[in-house]
Amino acid sequence: MPVGGKKQAPVVVELAEATVISPASGREWDVSGSWNRMFESRVLTDYSYEGLGRIAALSGGESLEYCYGCGKCVPVCPVDLVSEYGPRKIHRKVQTGLDLFTSDELWKCTTCANCLRVCPKGVNMIEIMPAVREKAIDSGSVPDELSQVFEKTFRYGNAMGENPRRRHAWTKGAGVEVPVLASDPREVDVLFYVEDYWSYHPRGQQAAQAFSRLLTLAGVDFAILGAEEKTIGDSQRLAGEKGLFEALMEDVVGTLSKYSFNRIVTPDPHGYNALRKEYPKYGHEYPVLHYTQLLADLVDKLPLVNSLDKKVTFHDPCYLGRHNGEYDAPRKLIEAIPGVEFVEMGRCKGNSYCCGGGGGGMWLDGFNSNHLSERLSERRVREAAETGAEILAVCCPYEVSRFEDAAKSTGNSHLAVMDIAEMLDYATGGLATLGSGV
């Protein structure tokens, strides 16, 4: 500090060894001057710009260079809570030599968009990761699990590798007529685009049957495509298979052009996202609703005669909430059910946690088991159980099976996982039953 009008050089007192003890944790930290000195400037030429340059040169990859290291993305990144992740960390690792095109770090991102929600510079991992993944796939650098899903989707038109002729087998147990347009090519109000997991997964089929009963009860004129339906392909696109997505889109658009309908309704937030945001980029525009949006306008017509009498919490799907701004419709449906005590989780709506299924994560549980301390779905189930809820309500086809498995693996089997369609069907006196443990 100035003495007698002149600045004096600071007196540096540097011990050979020094430690401090945290009063909070009791942990001892080494603060010896030998490694803690900051008197020399960092040599910027120690780092190569080649990695950032390769990514920035990709269409969609440009924004990774925008990062200025504020770190706001890290605490909201769902993967960082069970690993070491976040856009800032990816940016720093690429700066210091990480080849993201061949690294396992490339496949951890679920494209949940929570980082983009808080980023002041607009670093967009929802564009960066698919762009880099596309190049990685072209060079053969892709996890085996994901490669198998791409092959199944290419061969069968669905991620499950199931026979397309079985796509509408679930309708036999619906208890109501579910028209198939190939058999009855008439104009309908609603084209129910079922997607893969409601078509083939046993728990998804139960939700599809419940939704069909609700449509019938509400007097909606609807039909499905049956064996002609193929996945809309948004998850495959986000996982880096843009070529497969475009091929699927061509098939989907060709099928849709054969029939007349007023609007498409789908249970899959990824399918909803693609039809709403991605297909229009190629000139294909359709009126599209998520099934909760359709039911929110019809719930007053449903005879809700059964009381649920349970405490219920709700998980916001990333691609319905953060990506497309729909938070109200699912909650309106839950709160309309007699007897429900609705309680929010701490992470909800815009800051909702991720189930781990987005961006190809649905098919990477084996891969992620080697990189994460626990699955994101397990972390989310713990948060749901902490509310004291008896039912975890969902409205995405990926989530019932993911959360039911997570409830078992975390010792929370008392927490039932139910699709909102199943809950409404139960309330109307339909065939749906309360989940196990309730």
N, C-alpha and C positions, 0 to 999 in steps of 0.2 A: 504494500500500500504506500501512497506517497508520504515521504518523510522530509520535511523542510523544502517542500515544493518539488522534490525529485522522486521518481519511481525507484523503488528498491527491488532488486531481484529476490524472489522468494527463497527462503531457506528450506531445502529439501531434506527431510528426515526420513531416511529409508532404512528399514531394518532388514537384516538378512532373511529373517523369517518372522511372519506375523499372522495371527489368526484372530477372528472375531467370532463370537457366539451369538446366534440369533436368539433374542428373548422370546420369540414366539414358538419356534420349533425346537430350540436347544441344539440345532445343528451347527457344527463348527465349519467355518469357511477360511480357506487359505487366501490371504490378501498380501502375500509377500511381494515386494517390489520387483522381484526378478521377472515375474510374468504380468504384473498388473500395471506396468508403466505405459503411458500413452503420450510420451514426449516426442515420438518420431511419427512422421506422416506415413500413412498407408501408401504403398506403392500400387497404383491402379493397374499398372502393366502386369502385375502378378496374375491377373484374371483375363480370360479370353472372352470376347463378345461373340464368338462363333456360335455357341449354343443358343443364345438369345436371338441371334440373327437368323438361324435356321427356323426357329419357331415363328418369329415375326414375319418371315417371308411367306408363311402359309396364309391362305384366306381363312380368317377367323382367329389366327394366332397372334395378331398384331398387338393386342392389348397387354400381353404379358410384360412388355417393355415399359408400360405405364407405371408399374409398381414403384413406389418410393419408400417402401418399407415401414409404413405406419403401424402395421400389425393388427389392424382392426379385424381382419378376416380370421385370424387364428382362433380366438376364443369362441367364435360362432361356428367354426367348422366342425361338423359332427364327427368327422374322422379323427381330428386332432384329439378329441376326448378319449379315444381308445387307441391312439397311435401317436405319431409325430407327423403332422401334416399342416396344410393350409397354403393358400396361394403365395403368401410372403415367403414361406419356407421353400416352396418350389422355385420361386424366382431366385432366391439366394443360392440354392443348390445348383441351378442352371448357370448362374453367374460364375460359380466356383468350380465348374467342370462336369456337372451331372449331364449325361446324355439321356434326356427324357424319352427319346424315341425307343430306347432299349431298356429303360429302367422299370422296375415294378411299381415305382411311384406313379406311373402313368395310369394305372388301373384302379387305384384306390378311390379316386374322386367319383362321387355319386351324382354330380351335376345338380346338387340340391338347390343352388342359387342363394344360399344364406350369405356367402361371402360377398356376392355381387350386391346384395341388399345393403351392406354397410360400407362398401369400398368407395372412397371419395374420388378415385381415379377411373373407375369403371373397368377394372381388370375382370374380364369375362371368361371364367373357366368353363362356362356352358358352351362357348365357342372354341376356346383354346384346346380343351381336352379332346373333343371329337376330331378336331383338325389334326392334332398330333397322332391320335390313335389311328386315323385313316392311313397315315404314312407308315406307322409301325406295322399295321396289318399287311400293307403292300410288301413290306420287307420280311414278312413271316414272323414278326415278333409279337405274339399274341398268346395269352394264357390258353391252355388246352381246353378248359371248360367252356370258354367263350367261343373258341373255334368250333367246337362241337355244336353249340347252339346256332351259330351261323349256318353250318351245314344242314342242320335239321330244318331251319327256317327256309333255306333255299330249296330243299327237296320237298317239304310238306306244306309250306306256307304258314307254319306255326312253330313257335320256339320249343314246343314239347316233343316234337317229332312224332305226332299222332296222325293217324289216317284222317284225311279231310272228310271222308264219308261218315266219320263218327262225330263230326263237329256239333251236330244238333241232336245227338243221342240223349242228351240231358232233358230234352223236351218231353220224353215219355213219362218222367216222374213229376212233371210240373203240376198236374191236376187240372190244367186248363189247356185250351187249344192254343198252340203257338204256331201261327201260319209261317210257312216257308215260301218265299217269293218264287222260287224255281217251279214249285208245284201250283202256285196261285199268283201269277204275275200281274196283280192288280195294283192300282194306285193306293198307297197307304199314307196315313199322317206321319207315323213314326217308323223309321227303320232302326230297329234295335241291333246295333253292331256289338256283338257279344264279346269279341276278342278271346285270346287264347285261354287264360286261366279260368274264366267263367265257363268256357266251353268244355275244358278237359279235366281240370283239377276237381276232385270230389267235393271239396269245400266251396270252390267257386261255382260248381254246378248247383249247389244248394241255394246260393245267393241268386243265381240266374233264374232258378225256378221261383223263388220268392218274389223277385222283381216282376216276372211275367204274371204272377197272380195279382200283384198290385196294379199293373197296367190294365188287366182285365176288369178288376174290381172298380177302377176309376173310369172305365168305358173308353179307353184309348184304343184307337185303330192302329195296330202295329203288326210288324212281321220281321222275320230274320232272313239272312241269306243262306243259312245252312252250310252245305258242303262247298258252296261257292265263296264263302268268306275266307279271306286271308288276313293275317295280322297287318295292322296299319304300319308297323315297323319303326315307331319312334325310338324304342329302346335300342334297337339294332343300330339306328343312326347315331345315337349318342355314344354307343360303344365303339363307333368308328367305321361301321360298315355302310358308308354312304351309298356305294354302288348297289348293295342289296336293298337298302331303303328305297332307292329310286326304282328298282325293278319291281318291288312290292307295290309301290305307289302306282305304277303303270297298270299292274294287274287289278288293284283295288278300284282305280278310276274306271277301268274298262268294265268291271262288273257293275259298279254303281250306275253307269250310263245306260244299262239295260232296263232300269226300273224307275218308277215315278214315286216320289215321296216328298213330304214337306220338310222334314228335318231328320237328322241323325242323332240318336241318343246312344251313348256308350258308357259303361261303368269304369273304363280304363282312363285315368288321368293322362297317361302317355298318349293314348289314341286321341283323346280330346285335344291335347296340346298340338299334336301333329295336324289334325284336321283344321284346327283353328289358326295355327301359325305357320306351319311348314308347307302343307299342300298348297296354300294360296301363293307361295313364292314361285310355284311351278304353273300357276294359272288355274288351279283346281279349288274352287270355293264352294263350301256347303254350309248350310245352317246346322250347327252342331251344339248339343248340350251334354253336360255330364248328367248322369241319371239322377243325382240329387237335385239338380236344378229343375228338371222336369217334375219330380215328385214334390218339390217345395211349392209349386203352383197348384198341385193336385191334392195336397194332404188334407185340405178341408173337405174333400169329397170322399175320403176314406172313412169307413165306420170303425173307429178305434175303440173297440169294446173291451179288450183285455188290458188290465193294468200290469205294468212291468214290475213296479215296486222294487227297483234296484238303483244303486248308485252307479252312474255311468260317466266315464271320461272318454275323450275323443282324440284321435290322432289325425292331424291335418296332413294329407298327402302333399308332398312338395310340388308336384306338377298340377295339382288343383289349386293349392293355396298360393305359395310364393310366385310360381310361374304364371298363374292365370287369375289370381286375385279373388278366388271364390272361397270365402270363409263362412258366409251366412247360411247358405242352403243346407249344408249338413246339420248345422246346429238347430235350424228351424225344425227339421224333421225329428231330431232327437228330443227336443223340448216339447214337441207335439204329442209324444207318446205318454199316455197316462201312467202316473206313478213313478216316472223317472226323476231321480235327483241328479242333476247334471253338475259335474265339477270339472274345471279346467286343470290341465297340467301346467306346471310353471313355464315350460317351453310350449307355446301354442301360437296359432295363427302365423303371423309373419316370422316369428322366431321358433317355429316348431322344429323339433328334432327330426332327423331323417330315419326311415326304416332300414335304409341300406340297399334297397332294391333298385334304385334309379341308376341311369347311366351304365347299364349292364351289370350292376351289382347283384341283381337278382340271381345271376348265374355264376357268381364268383365266390360263393361261401367257402369252397375248398381253398382257393387262392388266398382269400382274406384271413383264413384261420392261421396262416403263417406270418401275417403282418399286423394283426390287430389283437389287442388284449382281450376283447370280447366283441361279438357281433353288434352292429348298431341296433338291430332289433332287440337284442337282450338289454342293452342300455335303456331303450325306450320302454320296454316292459317294466323295468325297475321303476322308472319314473311314473308309469301308470299305476303300479301297485302302491307307490307312496301316497297317492291321493286317497287311498281307502276304497277305490272303486271296485265293484264286483264285475263290471263289464267294460271291456275296452272296445269302443265302437270304431269301425273303420269304413271307408268307402272307396277302397282301391283293391282290385283283384289280387295284387301281390301280397297284401298285408295279413289276411286271415291266416294263411299257412305259416308265414314268417313269424308272426307274433304268437301263434299257438305253439310252435316249436320253441320259441324263446321263453314262453311262460313255463314250459316244462323244464328247460335247461337251467333256468334261474331259480327254480323252486317256487314258482308263483302259479302253480296249476289251478289254484282257486280263482284266478282271474280268467273269466270267459272272454273270448274274442268273437265278436259278432259283426257281420256287415249290417249297416243301417237298414238295408232292404229286408234282411232277416228279422230285425227287431220290429219293423213296421208290419211285416207279414204276421208275426206273432201277435201284435196288438190288434190286428184285424180278425184274428181267429183263424188264420191260415195254417198251413202245415208246418211252418218253421217252429222249432223248439229252442228253448234257451240253451246256451252253450254249456259244456261240461263244467262242473264246479259251481254252477249257479242254482 
